[in-house]
Amino acid sequence: MLQNILSEGSSDLKCLPCYYPVSFTGIQNSSKLRMLFAYKLPCMYSGIPMIDPKMLTRWIKNRVFSRPASQVLEILEPHKDSFIGIEAKVIDVIRERASIHPDKNIKEILNEVEPVFRRRLRKKQSSIFHELIEIAQQLPDKYKYKFKMFMDETDKKLNDKPVSVPFSAYEFKYKLAKIKDDIQNGQDVKSKKVMNKLLKESKRLHNTTNLRTIEDQKKVVNFMEIILKKSVLKNNEQLQNLMEVSKSRLAQDKIIVPFNRKSFIYDLARLIQDLPDRDLQEELLTIAQKLPTSQESTSAYIVKVASEPVDKIGYRLIWPSLASVEHILPKSEGGLDIMANFGGATTRENSLRKSIPFVQQMKRRPMTPVYCQQYVDKLIELYHKGVFGRLNISPKYILDYKNTIWVQSQHRINLDVSKLYGYASA
């Protein structure tokens, strides 16, 4: 476990929450399939009707999520079957409060309920921290002191008290890139140009912060702030916050840093990486892994997103249900960027599968044969309605998909395409 935690990257990158994966819509030769996303194709792994990414882009561009939550819920109502898991639960919370405060937007509603969910989250976290402290009594003395200092700092983060956090150029660039992802999902050309300029300037930052480099780093960040203040993004909350926090960290001021589960686990792993007692090391990390995640806990989700800009909250809610192009045979295994190797999967399922073999994915998602059949049935339905003809898509894609699934499932999934021949096409 320790190697898995520490080997995924530097502490500067590892400790950051990584919610948005790489966009799947830029895959070569996938434009035909992406046109079909407008017709609510079912995910081939989960069966849920997927939301067209272009629709989300329009919502963000039109500032839909800034409207009263009651209006947002009306817009999302036709897509209610697309939401499962934690996002569905959060939408239920928003719906309940919107019935009382119909004029508040989703951010205002989440800010209103955040203290309640924060208390629930802290109660769950507290028992786990107590368990960690009890087990840590077995640590050698030199580790006990470091662990106490670590937990004292954690307590300050949990209670919104300022702590000293060194500036990290890697973290700065990482967050800037994430903000660019948000900008790409709905802003105008001028905004995108500003982000490209800021990213270009960030490359001038020294990757290491020390007495020799810190003054140059201050100059770069100050210059980037000047660019921002003169641009169309001067009121962007994320960029403003990034610049202000970075300047404070470079000045070695104490700042309020929200508690982050990933950061906590990584820092704990780094603290005990040389611990001779490997069983104790494993036990501590196993306990830490029990801390609630925003993918499993409604409380953790709401506490995490309530402080974010309203458009980003909306994006987070919709993102798992977005349609994306799935390589049935992963590219890492030689899969080609051709229609015959493409299927449709939600961004969540696509991201979770990564590059594991299809037969292994079938074990992870036992209902895959059923959902792949639903996917094919929907394609055939669209073909008979004339959608394929209007979009200039060959029905051969349906047969190619069937054959690719047959091969990649090692002949365990034989999809029924008989309905393709059962009717005259429109």
C-alpha positions as CSV (number, residue, x, y, z in Angstrom):
1,M,0.0,0.0,0.0
2,L,2.8,2.4,0.9
3,Q,4.4,2.1,-2.5
4,N,1.1,2.6,-4.2
5,I,0.5,5.8,-2.3
6,L,4.0,7.2,-2.7
7,S,4.8,6.1,-6.3
8,E,2.0,7.9,-8.1
9,G,3.9,11.2,-8.2
10,S,5.5,13.9,-6.1
11,S,3.8,15.2,-3.0
12,D,3.0,18.4,-4.8
13,L,0.8,16.6,-7.3
14,K,-0.4,13.7,-5.3
15,C,-2.0,15.6,-2.6
16,L,-4.3,17.4,-4.9
17,P,-7.9,16.2,-5.6
18,C,-8.0,15.0,-9.2
19,Y,-11.6,15.1,-10.2
20,Y,-11.6,16.0,-13.9
21,P,-9.9,13.3,-16.1
22,V,-8.6,14.1,-19.6
23,S,-11.4,15.0,-22.0
24,F,-12.4,12.0,-24.2
25,T,-14.0,14.1,-26.9
26,G,-10.8,14.8,-28.8
27,I,-10.3,11.2,-29.9
28,Q,-9.5,11.0,-33.6
29,N,-12.2,9.6,-35.9
30,S,-14.8,9.7,-33.2
31,S,-16.9,12.5,-34.5
32,K,-19.6,10.2,-35.9
33,L,-20.2,8.5,-32.6
34,R,-20.1,11.8,-30.7
35,M,-23.0,13.1,-32.9
36,L,-25.0,10.1,-31.6
37,F,-24.5,11.3,-28.0
38,A,-27.3,13.8,-28.5
39,Y,-29.7,10.8,-28.5
40,K,-29.1,9.7,-24.9
41,L,-27.3,6.5,-25.6
42,P,-27.1,4.1,-22.7
43,C,-23.7,3.5,-21.1
44,M,-22.3,0.1,-22.1
45,Y,-21.1,-0.5,-18.6
46,S,-23.8,1.0,-16.4
47,G,-26.8,1.3,-18.6
48,I,-27.7,4.8,-17.6
49,P,-28.8,7.2,-20.4
50,M,-25.7,9.5,-21.0
51,I,-25.8,13.3,-21.2
52,D,-24.3,14.9,-24.3
53,P,-21.2,16.9,-23.4
54,K,-22.3,19.6,-25.8
55,M,-25.4,20.1,-23.7
56,L,-23.3,20.7,-20.6
57,T,-21.2,23.2,-22.5
58,R,-24.3,25.1,-23.5
59,W,-25.5,25.1,-19.9
60,I,-22.2,26.5,-18.6
61,K,-22.0,29.1,-21.4
62,N,-25.5,30.3,-20.6
63,R,-24.8,30.4,-16.8
64,V,-27.6,27.9,-16.2
65,F,-26.2,26.9,-12.8
66,S,-26.3,30.5,-11.6
67,R,-30.1,30.5,-11.9
68,P,-32.4,29.6,-9.0
69,A,-32.0,25.9,-8.0
70,S,-35.7,25.3,-8.8
71,Q,-35.0,26.3,-12.4
72,V,-31.9,24.2,-12.6
73,L,-33.8,21.2,-11.3
74,E,-36.5,21.7,-14.0
75,I,-33.8,21.6,-16.7
76,L,-32.3,18.5,-15.2
77,E,-35.6,16.7,-14.8
78,P,-35.6,15.1,-18.3
79,H,-32.2,13.6,-17.3
80,K,-33.1,12.3,-13.9
81,D,-32.4,8.7,-14.9
82,S,-28.8,9.8,-15.8
83,F,-27.9,10.5,-12.1
84,I,-26.9,7.7,-9.8
85,G,-24.7,7.3,-6.7
86,I,-23.5,10.3,-4.7
87,E,-24.5,12.9,-7.3
88,A,-28.2,11.7,-7.2
89,K,-28.1,12.0,-3.4
90,V,-26.7,15.6,-3.5
91,I,-29.4,16.5,-6.1
92,D,-32.0,15.2,-3.7
93,V,-30.6,17.4,-1.0
94,I,-30.7,20.4,-3.3
95,R,-34.3,19.5,-4.3
96,E,-35.4,19.3,-0.7
97,R,-34.0,22.7,0.2
98,A,-35.1,24.3,-3.1
99,S,-38.7,23.6,-2.2
100,I,-38.1,25.9,0.8
101,H,-35.8,28.4,-0.9
102,P,-36.8,28.4,-4.6
103,D,-34.8,31.6,-5.3
104,K,-31.5,30.3,-4.0
105,N,-29.0,28.9,-6.5
106,I,-27.3,25.5,-5.9
107,K,-24.2,27.1,-4.4
108,E,-26.3,29.1,-1.9
109,I,-28.2,26.0,-1.0
110,L,-25.1,23.9,-0.5
111,N,-23.5,26.7,1.6
112,E,-26.7,26.8,3.8
113,V,-26.6,23.0,4.5
114,E,-22.7,22.7,4.6
115,P,-22.4,23.2,8.4
116,V,-24.8,20.3,9.1
117,F,-23.0,18.0,6.7
118,R,-19.6,19.2,8.0
119,R,-20.6,18.1,11.6
120,R,-21.7,14.7,10.3
121,L,-18.4,14.3,8.4
122,R,-16.3,15.4,11.4
123,K,-18.1,12.9,13.5
124,K,-17.1,10.1,11.1
125,Q,-13.6,11.4,10.7
126,S,-13.1,11.8,14.5
127,S,-13.5,8.1,15.3
128,I,-10.9,7.3,12.6
129,F,-8.5,9.8,13.8
130,H,-8.9,8.5,17.4
131,E,-8.2,5.0,16.1
132,L,-5.0,6.3,14.4
133,I,-3.8,8.0,17.5
134,E,-4.4,4.9,19.6
135,I,-2.4,2.7,17.2
136,A,0.3,5.4,16.9
137,Q,1.2,4.8,20.6
138,Q,3.1,1.8,19.3
139,L,5.4,4.1,17.2
140,P,9.1,4.5,18.2
141,D,9.7,7.8,20.0
142,K,11.2,9.7,17.1
143,Y,8.1,8.9,15.0
144,K,5.7,9.7,17.8
145,Y,6.9,13.3,17.9
146,K,6.5,13.7,14.1
147,F,3.1,12.1,14.2
148,K,1.9,14.4,17.0
149,M,3.1,17.5,15.0
150,F,1.3,16.0,11.9
151,M,-2.0,15.5,13.8
152,D,-1.7,19.0,15.4
153,E,-1.5,20.5,11.9
154,T,-4.4,18.3,10.7
155,D,-6.5,19.5,13.6
156,K,-5.8,23.1,12.5
157,K,-6.9,22.3,9.0
158,L,-10.1,20.6,10.2
159,N,-10.9,23.7,12.3
160,D,-10.0,26.3,9.6
161,K,-7.0,27.6,11.5
162,P,-4.0,29.0,9.6
163,V,-1.0,26.8,9.0
164,S,2.3,27.3,7.3
165,V,2.4,25.7,3.8
166,P,5.5,26.1,1.5
167,F,4.9,27.3,-2.0
168,S,5.0,24.6,-4.6
169,A,5.5,25.4,-8.3
170,Y,4.3,22.0,-9.3
171,E,1.0,22.5,-7.4
172,F,0.6,26.0,-8.8
173,K,0.9,24.7,-12.4
174,Y,-1.3,21.8,-11.7
175,K,-4.1,24.0,-10.3
176,L,-3.7,26.4,-13.2
177,A,-4.1,23.6,-15.7
178,K,-7.2,22.4,-13.8
179,I,-8.7,25.9,-14.0
180,K,-7.9,25.9,-17.7
181,D,-10.0,22.7,-18.0
182,D,-12.9,24.6,-16.4
183,I,-12.4,27.6,-18.8
184,Q,-12.4,25.3,-21.8
185,N,-15.9,24.0,-20.8
186,G,-17.8,27.1,-21.7
187,Q,-15.9,30.4,-21.8
188,D,-15.2,32.6,-24.9
189,V,-12.1,32.7,-27.1
190,K,-10.7,35.7,-25.2
191,S,-10.8,33.8,-21.9
192,K,-9.1,30.9,-23.4
193,K,-6.3,33.1,-24.8
194,V,-5.8,34.6,-21.3
195,M,-5.4,31.1,-19.8
196,N,-2.9,30.2,-22.5
197,K,-0.9,33.3,-21.7
198,L,-1.0,32.5,-17.9
199,L,0.1,28.9,-18.6
200,K,3.0,30.2,-20.7
201,E,4.1,32.6,-18.0
202,S,3.9,29.8,-15.3
203,K,6.6,27.9,-17.2
204,R,9.1,30.5,-16.0
205,L,8.6,29.4,-12.4
206,H,11.5,27.5,-10.8
207,N,10.3,24.1,-9.8
208,T,12.2,24.3,-6.6
209,T,11.5,26.9,-3.9
210,N,14.5,28.0,-1.9
211,L,16.4,31.2,-0.9
212,R,17.9,31.4,-4.4
213,T,14.7,31.0,-6.4
214,I,11.9,32.5,-4.2
215,E,12.3,36.1,-5.3
216,D,12.1,35.1,-9.0
217,Q,9.0,33.1,-8.2
218,K,7.4,36.1,-6.5
219,K,8.1,38.2,-9.6
220,V,6.5,35.6,-11.9
221,V,3.4,35.3,-9.8
222,N,3.0,39.1,-9.4
223,F,3.3,39.5,-13.2
224,M,0.7,36.8,-13.8
225,E,-1.6,38.7,-11.4
226,I,-1.1,41.9,-13.4
227,I,-2.1,39.9,-16.6
228,L,-5.1,38.6,-14.8
229,K,-6.3,42.0,-13.5
230,K,-6.2,43.5,-17.0
231,S,-8.0,40.5,-18.6
232,V,-11.6,39.4,-19.1
233,L,-11.0,36.8,-16.3
234,K,-10.2,39.4,-13.7
235,N,-13.3,38.4,-11.7
236,N,-12.7,34.6,-11.9
237,E,-12.8,33.4,-8.3
238,Q,-10.6,30.4,-8.9
239,L,-7.8,32.4,-10.4
240,Q,-8.1,35.2,-7.9
241,N,-7.8,32.7,-5.0
242,L,-4.9,30.9,-6.6
243,M,-2.9,34.2,-7.0
244,E,-3.7,35.4,-3.4
245,V,-2.9,32.0,-1.8
246,S,0.3,31.7,-3.8
247,K,1.5,35.2,-2.8
248,S,0.8,34.4,0.8
249,R,2.7,31.1,0.6
250,L,5.7,32.8,-1.1
251,A,5.7,35.4,1.7
252,Q,5.7,32.5,4.2
253,D,2.5,33.7,5.8
254,K,0.2,31.3,7.6
255,I,-3.0,30.5,5.6
256,I,-6.1,28.5,6.0
257,V,-5.8,25.2,4.1
258,P,-8.9,23.0,4.0
259,F,-8.4,19.4,5.1
260,N,-7.9,17.0,2.2
261,R,-8.2,13.3,2.5
262,K,-5.7,12.5,-0.3
263,S,-3.1,14.9,1.1
264,F,-3.5,13.5,4.6
265,I,-3.0,9.9,3.5
266,Y,0.0,10.8,1.3
267,D,1.7,12.9,4.1
268,L,1.1,10.1,6.6
269,A,2.6,7.6,4.2
270,R,5.6,9.8,3.7
271,L,6.0,10.3,7.5
272,I,6.2,6.6,8.1
273,Q,7.8,5.4,4.9
274,D,11.1,4.4,6.8
275,L,9.3,2.8,9.7
276,P,11.0,-0.6,10.4
277,D,7.7,-2.2,11.6
278,R,6.0,-2.9,8.3
279,D,2.9,-4.4,9.9
280,L,2.4,-1.2,12.0
281,Q,3.0,0.9,8.9
282,E,0.3,-1.1,7.0
283,E,-2.1,-0.9,9.8
284,L,-1.9,2.9,10.1
285,L,-2.4,3.4,6.3
286,T,-5.3,0.9,6.3
287,I,-7.0,2.9,9.1
288,A,-6.4,6.2,7.2
289,Q,-8.0,4.8,4.1
290,K,-11.2,4.5,6.0
291,L,-11.7,8.3,6.0
292,P,-14.9,9.1,4.0
293,T,-14.4,10.1,0.4
294,S,-16.5,12.4,-1.7
295,Q,-17.3,9.5,-4.0
296,E,-18.9,7.6,-1.1
297,S,-20.1,10.1,1.4
298,T,-22.7,12.8,0.8
299,S,-21.3,14.8,3.7
300,A,-17.7,14.7,2.3
301,Y,-19.0,15.7,-1.2
302,I,-21.0,18.7,0.0
303,V,-18.1,19.9,2.3
304,K,-15.7,19.6,-0.6
305,V,-17.7,21.4,-3.3
306,A,-19.7,24.0,-1.3
307,S,-17.0,26.6,-1.5
308,E,-16.4,26.2,-5.3
309,P,-17.8,28.5,-8.0
310,V,-21.4,27.7,-8.9
311,D,-20.5,26.6,-12.5
312,K,-17.9,24.2,-11.2
313,I,-20.5,22.7,-8.7
314,G,-22.8,22.2,-11.7
315,Y,-20.0,20.6,-13.7
316,R,-19.1,18.2,-10.9
317,L,-22.7,17.1,-10.6
318,I,-23.1,16.4,-14.3
319,W,-19.6,15.1,-15.2
320,P,-20.0,11.5,-14.1
321,S,-23.1,11.1,-16.4
322,L,-21.5,12.6,-19.5
323,A,-21.1,10.5,-22.7
324,S,-17.6,9.7,-23.7
325,V,-15.9,7.6,-26.4
326,E,-14.6,4.3,-25.0
327,H,-11.9,2.2,-26.6
328,I,-13.2,-1.3,-26.3
329,L,-9.6,-2.6,-26.9
330,P,-7.6,0.0,-24.9
331,K,-5.1,2.0,-26.9
332,S,-2.3,0.8,-24.6
333,E,-3.1,-2.7,-25.8
334,G,-3.0,-1.7,-29.5
335,G,-6.6,-0.5,-29.8
336,L,-7.1,1.8,-32.8
337,D,-8.9,5.1,-33.2
338,I,-11.5,3.6,-35.5
339,M,-15.3,3.4,-35.2
340,A,-15.1,-0.4,-34.9
341,N,-13.2,0.0,-31.7
342,F,-15.5,2.7,-30.2
343,G,-18.3,2.3,-27.7
344,G,-20.1,4.8,-25.5
345,A,-19.5,5.0,-21.8
346,T,-20.0,7.6,-19.1
347,T,-16.9,9.6,-18.2
348,R,-17.0,8.0,-14.7
349,E,-17.0,4.4,-16.1
350,N,-14.5,5.3,-18.8
351,S,-12.2,6.8,-16.2
352,L,-12.6,3.9,-13.7
353,R,-11.9,1.3,-16.4
354,K,-8.7,3.0,-17.5
355,S,-6.8,0.4,-19.6
356,I,-7.8,-2.9,-18.0
357,P,-8.7,-5.7,-20.4
358,F,-12.3,-6.0,-21.4
359,V,-12.8,-9.4,-19.8
360,Q,-11.5,-8.0,-16.5
361,Q,-14.0,-5.1,-16.9
362,M,-16.7,-7.7,-17.3
363,K,-15.8,-9.0,-13.9
364,R,-15.9,-5.5,-12.4
365,R,-19.2,-4.8,-14.1
366,P,-21.1,-8.2,-14.3
367,M,-24.1,-6.5,-16.1
368,T,-21.9,-5.5,-19.0
369,P,-23.5,-8.1,-21.4
370,V,-27.0,-6.7,-20.6
371,Y,-25.9,-3.0,-21.0
372,C,-24.0,-3.7,-24.2
373,Q,-27.2,-5.2,-25.6
374,Q,-29.1,-2.1,-24.6
375,Y,-26.5,0.0,-26.3
376,V,-26.9,-2.0,-29.5
377,D,-30.7,-1.9,-29.3
378,K,-30.6,1.9,-29.0
379,L,-28.3,2.2,-32.0
380,I,-30.7,0.0,-34.0
381,E,-33.6,2.1,-32.9
382,L,-31.9,5.2,-34.1
383,Y,-31.0,3.6,-37.4
384,H,-34.6,2.7,-38.1
385,K,-35.7,6.3,-37.2
386,G,-33.4,7.6,-39.9
387,V,-30.9,9.2,-37.5
388,F,-28.0,7.3,-39.0
389,G,-29.0,8.4,-42.5
390,R,-29.3,12.1,-41.5
391,L,-25.9,12.0,-39.8
392,N,-24.3,10.0,-42.6
393,I,-23.3,7.2,-40.3
394,S,-23.0,3.7,-41.8
395,P,-25.1,1.0,-40.0
396,K,-21.9,-1.1,-40.4
397,Y,-20.9,0.5,-37.1
398,I,-23.5,-1.6,-35.3
399,L,-22.1,-4.8,-36.8
400,D,-18.5,-3.8,-36.1
401,Y,-19.4,-3.1,-32.5
402,K,-21.0,-6.5,-32.1
403,N,-17.9,-8.2,-33.6
404,T,-15.5,-6.2,-31.5
405,I,-17.4,-7.1,-28.3
406,W,-17.5,-10.7,-29.4
407,V,-13.7,-10.8,-29.8
408,Q,-12.8,-8.7,-26.7
409,S,-15.2,-10.7,-24.5
410,Q,-13.4,-13.8,-25.6
411,H,-16.6,-15.0,-27.2
412,R,-18.7,-14.6,-24.1
413,I,-20.9,-11.8,-25.3
414,N,-22.8,-12.5,-28.6
415,L,-25.0,-9.4,-29.1
416,D,-28.3,-9.8,-30.9
417,V,-28.6,-7.5,-33.9
418,S,-31.5,-9.3,-35.6
419,K,-33.7,-6.2,-35.2
420,L,-31.4,-4.4,-37.5
421,Y,-32.9,-6.5,-40.4
422,G,-36.4,-6.7,-39.0
423,Y,-37.6,-3.4,-40.4
424,A,-37.1,-1.3,-43.4
425,S,-34.9,1.7,-42.6
426,A,-36.5,5.1,-42.7
